[in-house]
């Protein structure tokens, strides 16, 4: 594959897939770092918009999960009070 598209093309896709996999594994901080590397190394990437948006979406998801967890804990605390 590298011979056809060049090493940079392979590295670009590998970085994206690594970040995507980390995101799916809920390793948001690590995924953000890999997306940032993709942005820095390949600013003309076809994946640039995804690399810019996905960390924000992951942060939004994580914050929503924290809010939900907080609501559940408050509900439990009220029941046990």
C-alpha positions in Angstrom: 0.0 0.0 0.0 2.8 2.4 0.9 4.4 1.9 -2.5 1.1 3.1 -4.2 0.1 6.0 -2.1 3.4 6.9 -0.4 4.5 6.6 3.3 2.8 9.8 4.3 -0.6 8.7 3.0 -0.2 5.4 5.0 0.9 7.3 8.1 -2.0 9.7 7.8 -4.6 6.9 7.6 -2.8 5.0 10.4 -3.0 8.0 12.7 -6.7 8.5 12.0 -7.5 4.9 12.6 -5.5 4.9 15.8 -7.3 8.0 17.1 -10.7 6.6 16.1 -9.9 3.3 17.9 -8.9 5.1 21.0 -12.1 7.2 20.9 -14.2 4.0 20.6 -12.3 2.6 23.6 -13.3 5.8 25.5 -9.6 6.8 25.7 -10.6 10.4 24.9 -7.4 12.2 26.0 -5.2 9.8 24.1 -7.4 10.1 21.0 -7.3 13.9 21.2 -3.5 13.7 21.2 -3.4 11.5 18.1 -6.0 13.7 16.3 -3.8 16.7 17.2 -0.7 14.9 15.7 -2.7 14.2 12.5 -3.7 17.9 12.3 -0.1 19.0 12.8 1.6 16.5 10.5 -1.1 16.5 7.7 -2.9 19.9 7.6 -4.2 19.1 4.1 -5.6 15.7 5.1 -8.9 14.6 3.8 -9.6 13.7 7.5 -8.8 17.2 8.8 -12.5 18.1 9.5 -13.0 14.9 11.4 -9.7 15.4 13.3 -10.8 18.9 14.3 -14.4 17.9 15.3 -14.1 14.5 16.9 -12.2 15.7 20.1 -14.9 18.3 20.7 -17.6 15.7 20.3 -15.9 13.3 22.6 -15.6 16.0 25.2 -19.3 16.8 24.9 -20.1 13.1 25.3 -17.9 12.8 28.3 -19.4 15.9 29.9 -22.9 14.6 29.3 -22.0 11.3 30.9 -20.7 13.1 33.9 -23.9 15.2 34.2 -26.0 12.0 34.0 -23.8 10.3 36.6 -24.2 13.3 38.9 -28.0 13.2 38.6 -28.0 9.5 39.4 -25.8 10.1 42.5 -28.1 12.9 43.7 -31.1 10.7 43.2 -29.5 7.9 45.2 -28.5 10.3 48.0 -32.1 11.6 48.2 -33.4 8.0 48.6 -30.9 7.2 51.3 -31.4 10.4 53.2 
